[in-house]
Every structure is written in C-alpha cells, then in structure tokens.
C-alpha cells in the first residue's frame, strides 16, 4: 500500500522522511502515526521536539525539508 504526501512522494510504510532525518526520529513520528507532511503540520515545533530522537540538528533538517515543500508547523 502506498500513500501520497503533499510533496508528491509515493511512500510505503516507514519510508516517510527517509534520507531527511535519522531513523530514531522517524520511528518516533511513526509511533505517533505521523506519516505525511500534512499530518506533521498539525503539530507545533515544540510538540515534535518532545519526541525521542529530535534535537536541534534533526529539527533544522526537518524544518528545511518542510519549507522546501511549502509546509509549516502549526502556531
């Protein structure tokens, strides 16, 4: 089963943000059922920073990727 994300990527389960952020952070998002940029945009930066695997470096990579795809965190 494939899912289509706002960025137009076709991603199978577990491939969301592959090559963008490290596996621990990706697993934390998967555990929260966040598997698309659309779902990610429903969270604040502060909420995501509370998840395992998220620090300054990972957040910076994620924000850059989101910006490239015209998506942002909720305020």
HUPECOR-V63620 format. One line per field, one symbol per residue. ss: DSSP state (H for helix, E for strand, - for the rest). A space follows every 50 residues. Layout:
# HUPECOR-V63620
ss: ???
This chain:
# HUPECOR-V63620
ss: --EE-----EE-----------HHHHHHHHH-----HHHH----HHHHH- -----HHHHHHHHHHHHH-------
